[in-house]
Amino acid sequence: MLSSNDPLLFPERLRCRASVIRSLIIFLVLAISAGPALASNSGHQNTASGESHGHFPYTNRLISSRDPYLLLHAHNPVDWYRWGDEALAEAKRENRPIFISIGYSTCYWCHVAERTIYSNPKIAKLMNQWFVNIKVDREQLPDVDRLYILATALMTGQGGWPNNVFLTPTSNRSSRAAISRQTTSRAFEENPPILDE
């Protein structure tokens, strides 16, 4: 006899789980790919952001924001969206998973991620190809932050910032999947990344 939780009765649950697993695998590939970039950038000024050259080779849609934390990411090669219906509609239209990165302006690790990951054109190219990327300032949208930090804590047993969360392209705001920087840090420790240049 089939129970009400049986996946055969709810094929959408199987599709959702498969999509979440696919998203996590893609994120782990991105995280592993970042290893050499992180190692080679340690202790150096971020030249991709244009700070050291007086110009900005990249500008994304966050440039129109008044939020200082979002403006910090306005010159990343990552095609960032603000939190909202536009990004969710784009993900659904393109059938791409959503990557949400939640942080705040005084967060040390958020700034490290901006300099070492989000300013790297190679990583940004993969993120832009595989995800609809959303940047959230937890201080401006505390309700969004509370929701996703809770989801991360429930799924991983811990949480912190930046809090990186995945949504399936057909997710509504009440269904989600999450992975935090702590779980990716553990993955790096157990399997150091190796990449060709």
Contacts in CASP RR format, 6 or more apart in sequence:
PFRMAT RR
TARGET T0000
AUTHOR 0000-0000-0000
METHOD contacts of the structure
MODEL  1
MLSSNDPLLFPERLRCRASVIRSLIIFLVLAISAGPALASNSGHQNTASG
ESHGHFPYTNRLISSRDPYLLLHAHNPVDWYRWGDEALAEAKRENRPIFI
SIGYSTCYWCHVAERTIYSNPKIAKLMNQWFVNIKVDREQLPDVDRLYIL
ATALMTGQGGWPNNVFLTPTSNRSSRAAISRQTTSRAFEENPPILDE
2 8 0 8 1.000
2 9 0 8 1.000
7 13 0 8 1.000
7 14 0 8 1.000
16 168 0 8 1.000
16 170 0 8 1.000
16 175 0 8 1.000
19 97 0 8 1.000
19 168 0 8 1.000
19 169 0 8 1.000
20 166 0 8 1.000
20 168 0 8 1.000
20 177 0 8 1.000
22 97 0 8 1.000
23 97 0 8 1.000
23 99 0 8 1.000
23 131 0 8 1.000
23 166 0 8 1.000
23 168 0 8 1.000
23 177 0 8 1.000
24 166 0 8 1.000
24 177 0 8 1.000
24 179 0 8 1.000
26 97 0 8 1.000
26 130 0 8 1.000
26 131 0 8 1.000
27 99 0 8 1.000
27 164 0 8 1.000
27 166 0 8 1.000
27 179 0 8 1.000
27 184 0 8 1.000
28 184 0 8 1.000
28 187 0 8 1.000
29 126 0 8 1.000
30 123 0 8 1.000
30 126 0 8 1.000
30 127 0 8 1.000
30 130 0 8 1.000
31 184 0 8 1.000
31 187 0 8 1.000
31 188 0 8 1.000
31 193 0 8 1.000
32 187 0 8 1.000
32 188 0 8 1.000
32 191 0 8 1.000
32 193 0 8 1.000
32 195 0 8 1.000
33 122 0 8 1.000
33 123 0 8 1.000
33 126 0 8 1.000
33 193 0 8 1.000
33 195 0 8 1.000
34 116 0 8 1.000
34 117 0 8 1.000
34 120 0 8 1.000
34 123 0 8 1.000
34 193 0 8 1.000
35 188 0 8 1.000
35 192 0 8 1.000
35 193 0 8 1.000
35 195 0 8 1.000
36 193 0 8 1.000
36 195 0 8 1.000
36 197 0 8 1.000
37 116 0 8 1.000
37 117 0 8 1.000
37 120 0 8 1.000
37 122 0 8 1.000
37 123 0 8 1.000
38 116 0 8 1.000
38 117 0 8 1.000
41 115 0 8 1.000
41 116 0 8 1.000
41 120 0 8 1.000
42 116 0 8 1.000
45 51 0 8 1.000
45 52 0 8 1.000
46 52 0 8 1.000
46 114 0 8 1.000
46 115 0 8 1.000
46 116 0 8 1.000
46 119 0 8 1.000
47 53 0 8 1.000
48 57 0 8 1.000
48 58 0 8 1.000
48 76 0 8 1.000
48 77 0 8 1.000
48 119 0 8 1.000
48 120 0 8 1.000
48 121 0 8 1.000
49 56 0 8 1.000
49 75 0 8 1.000
49 76 0 8 1.000
49 114 0 8 1.000
49 115 0 8 1.000
49 119 0 8 1.000
50 56 0 8 1.000
50 57 0 8 1.000
50 75 0 8 1.000
56 75 0 8 1.000
57 75 0 8 1.000
57 77 0 8 1.000
58 75 0 8 1.000
58 76 0 8 1.000
58 77 0 8 1.000
58 121 0 8 1.000
58 124 0 8 1.000
59 74 0 8 1.000
59 75 0 8 1.000
60 73 0 8 1.000
60 74 0 8 1.000
60 75 0 8 1.000
60 76 0 8 1.000
60 77 0 8 1.000
60 78 0 8 1.000
60 79 0 8 1.000
60 80 0 8 1.000
61 79 0 8 1.000
61 80 0 8 1.000
61 81 0 8 1.000
61 82 0 8 1.000
62 70 0 8 1.000
62 71 0 8 1.000
62 73 0 8 1.000
62 74 0 8 1.000
62 80 0 8 1.000
62 82 0 8 1.000
62 135 0 8 1.000
63 71 0 8 1.000
63 74 0 8 1.000
63 75 0 8 1.000
65 71 0 8 1.000
65 74 0 8 1.000
65 82 0 8 1.000
67 137 0 8 1.000
67 140 0 8 1.000
68 105 0 8 1.000
69 103 0 8 1.000
69 104 0 8 1.000
69 105 0 8 1.000
69 110 0 8 1.000
69 135 0 8 1.000
69 137 0 8 1.000
69 139 0 8 1.000
69 140 0 8 1.000
70 80 0 8 1.000
70 82 0 8 1.000
70 135 0 8 1.000
70 137 0 8 1.000
72 105 0 8 1.000
72 111 0 8 1.000
72 114 0 8 1.000
73 80 0 8 1.000
73 114 0 8 1.000
73 118 0 8 1.000
73 135 0 8 1.000
74 80 0 8 1.000
76 114 0 8 1.000
76 118 0 8 1.000
76 119 0 8 1.000
76 124 0 8 1.000
77 118 0 8 1.000
77 119 0 8 1.000
77 120 0 8 1.000
77 121 0 8 1.000
77 124 0 8 1.000
77 125 0 8 1.000
77 128 0 8 1.000
78 118 0 8 1.000
78 124 0 8 1.000
78 127 0 8 1.000
78 128 0 8 1.000
78 133 0 8 1.000
79 124 0 8 1.000
79 127 0 8 1.000
79 128 0 8 1.000
79 133 0 8 1.000
80 133 0 8 1.000
80 134 0 8 1.000
80 135 0 8 1.000
81 87 0 8 1.000
81 90 0 8 1.000
81 132 0 8 1.000
81 133 0 8 1.000
81 134 0 8 1.000
81 135 0 8 1.000
82 134 0 8 1.000
82 135 0 8 1.000
82 136 0 8 1.000
83 100 0 8 1.000
83 134 0 8 1.000
83 135 0 8 1.000
83 136 0 8 1.000
83 141 0 8 1.000
83 144 0 8 1.000
84 134 0 8 1.000
87 98 0 8 1.000
87 132 0 8 1.000
87 134 0 8 1.000
88 98 0 8 1.000
88 171 0 8 1.000
88 173 0 8 1.000
90 132 0 8 1.000
91 97 0 8 1.000
91 98 0 8 1.000
91 132 0 8 1.000
91 167 0 8 1.000
91 169 0 8 1.000
92 169 0 8 1.000
92 170 0 8 1.000
94 132 0 8 1.000
94 169 0 8 1.000
95 169 0 8 1.000
96 130 0 8 1.000
96 131 0 8 1.000
96 132 0 8 1.000
96 169 0 8 1.000
97 130 0 8 1.000
97 131 0 8 1.000
97 132 0 8 1.000
97 166 0 8 1.000
97 167 0 8 1.000
97 168 0 8 1.000
97 169 0 8 1.000
98 131 0 8 1.000
98 132 0 8 1.000
98 133 0 8 1.000
98 134 0 8 1.000
98 166 0 8 1.000
98 167 0 8 1.000
98 168 0 8 1.000
98 169 0 8 1.000
98 171 0 8 1.000
99 127 0 8 1.000
99 131 0 8 1.000
99 132 0 8 1.000
99 133 0 8 1.000
99 134 0 8 1.000
99 164 0 8 1.000
99 165 0 8 1.000
99 166 0 8 1.000
100 133 0 8 1.000
100 134 0 8 1.000
100 135 0 8 1.000
100 136 0 8 1.000
100 148 0 8 1.000
100 164 0 8 1.000
100 165 0 8 1.000
100 166 0 8 1.000
100 167 0 8 1.000
101 113 0 8 1.000
101 118 0 8 1.000
101 133 0 8 1.000
101 134 0 8 1.000
101 135 0 8 1.000
101 136 0 8 1.000
101 162 0 8 1.000
101 163 0 8 1.000
101 164 0 8 1.000
101 165 0 8 1.000
102 136 0 8 1.000
102 137 0 8 1.000
102 138 0 8 1.000
102 144 0 8 1.000
102 145 0 8 1.000
102 148 0 8 1.000
102 149 0 8 1.000
102 161 0 8 1.000
102 162 0 8 1.000
102 163 0 8 1.000
102 164 0 8 1.000
102 165 0 8 1.000
103 110 0 8 1.000
103 136 0 8 1.000
103 137 0 8 1.000
103 138 0 8 1.000
103 145 0 8 1.000
103 161 0 8 1.000
103 162 0 8 1.000
103 163 0 8 1.000
104 110 0 8 1.000
104 137 0 8 1.000
104 138 0 8 1.000
104 139 0 8 1.000
104 161 0 8 1.000
105 137 0 8 1.000
105 139 0 8 1.000
107 161 0 8 1.000
107 162 0 8 1.000
109 161 0 8 1.000
109 162 0 8 1.000
109 181 0 8 1.000
110 161 0 8 1.000
110 162 0 8 1.000
113 162 0 8 1.000
113 181 0 8 1.000
117 123 0 8 1.000
118 124 0 8 1.000
127 133 0 8 1.000
132 169 0 8 1.000
136 144 0 8 1.000
136 145 0 8 1.000
138 144 0 8 1.000
138 145 0 8 1.000
138 149 0 8 1.000
138 161 0 8 1.000
138 163 0 8 1.000
145 163 0 8 1.000
147 173 0 8 1.000
147 176 0 8 1.000
148 163 0 8 1.000
148 165 0 8 1.000
148 176 0 8 1.000
148 178 0 8 1.000
149 159 0 8 1.000
149 160 0 8 1.000
149 163 0 8 1.000
151 165 0 8 1.000
151 176 0 8 1.000
151 177 0 8 1.000
151 178 0 8 1.000
152 158 0 8 1.000
152 159 0 8 1.000
152 160 0 8 1.000
152 163 0 8 1.000
152 165 0 8 1.000
152 178 0 8 1.000
152 179 0 8 1.000
152 180 0 8 1.000
153 159 0 8 1.000
155 177 0 8 1.000
155 178 0 8 1.000
155 179 0 8 1.000
156 178 0 8 1.000
156 179 0 8 1.000
156 180 0 8 1.000
156 182 0 8 1.000
156 183 0 8 1.000
158 180 0 8 1.000
158 182 0 8 1.000
159 180 0 8 1.000
159 182 0 8 1.000
160 180 0 8 1.000
160 181 0 8 1.000
160 182 0 8 1.000
161 181 0 8 1.000
162 181 0 8 1.000
163 178 0 8 1.000
163 180 0 8 1.000
163 181 0 8 1.000
164 178 0 8 1.000
164 179 0 8 1.000
164 180 0 8 1.000
164 181 0 8 1.000
164 184 0 8 1.000
165 176 0 8 1.000
165 177 0 8 1.000
165 178 0 8 1.000
165 179 0 8 1.000
166 176 0 8 1.000
166 177 0 8 1.000
166 178 0 8 1.000
166 179 0 8 1.000
167 175 0 8 1.000
167 176 0 8 1.000
167 177 0 8 1.000
168 175 0 8 1.000
168 177 0 8 1.000
END
